[in-house]
Amino acid sequence: MRFVVSGEFTRNRLLQVIVVLFVVYVALLWVTNAVLYFQKMGLSPSSVVDYYLGSEERFLQPRSFQGMVEISHFHLFAMGLLLMTLTHLMLFVPLSWNVKAIFVIVPFFAALLDEGAGWLVRFVSPAFAIVKVAGFLLLEISLAALVVTCLWAVFRGSNAAYAGFSDDGDEEDDE
């Protein structure tokens, strides 16, 4: 963190390389997340219902409680860690506090919505299938926005955002 506060971030090429490489890994995760999703289901609520509740036509068994617990166990840990790391980078991006808050809150909400909606479809009602689709799309959009914003911040080269000042020295509104 001292690299950002002291302004060293804009001069420390190795730190910038680390951020860029991390963001490249997140971009690859983003792509594989979409591939995995679309191999199992689509953007239609009926495909989500078939995946979670089973489909005789597609020879799909309903998702088991045990299987869903195992997937959720891994996803909750991995997404939490990924989002904590990726959204932490938003502290160093030269944007207003309100925009940063959106960049932090929306991905966490989207990840919980994406994970929880499958449970709702399977054990509450098929009507929640649209929530699963919305959660997936919101997660993908928010991850893409984080990736692009982090890359923009690295290549822009400003360190003023963490200190609470814009590049021209004016104090930013942190309300």
Residue, then its C-alpha position, 0 to 999 in steps of 0.5 A: m500500500r505504501f507504493v500507492v500512497s508514496g506515489e511509487f506505484t507509478r514508478n515501480r514497473l515490477l508492481q505494475v507488471i504484477v497487477v497486469l499479470f494478475v488481471v490477465y489471470v482474472a480475464l482468463l477466469w472470466v472467459t473460462n467462467a463463461v465457457l463453463y456456464f454455457q456448456k451447462m446452460g444458456l441465457s434462457p430460464s428454461s435451460v437453467v431449470d433443466y440444469y438444476l431440476g433435470s431434464e428427461e429430454r436432455f438426460l440430465q439428473p437433478r442437481s443433488f444437495q451434496g453436489m451443490v454443497e461441494i460446488s458452493h464450498f469451493h465457489l464461495f471461498a474462491m470468489g470471495l478471495l478473488l473479489m477481495t483481491l480484485t476490488h482491493l485494487m479499486l482503492f488505487v484507481p483515480l475515481s470518486w469514492n462513490v464510483k469505487a464503492i459501486f465497483v466494490i459492492v456490485p461484484f460481491f452482490a453479483a457473485l452471491l446472486d449467481e451462486g445463491a440463485g442455483w439453490l433457489v431454482r433447485f430447492v425453492s422455485p423454478a421461477f428463480a431461473i431468471v435470477k440465475v441468468a441475471g446473476f451470471l450476467l451481472l457477475e461477468i459484466s462487473l468482473a470485466a469492468l474491474v479488469v478494464t478499470c485496473l488495466w486503465a489505472v496501471f497504464r494511466g499512471s496516476n497515484a492521486a486517487y488513494a490520497g484523495f486528490s485528483d491529478d490537478g491537486d483539487e480535493e476529491d469529494d469523498e462523501 
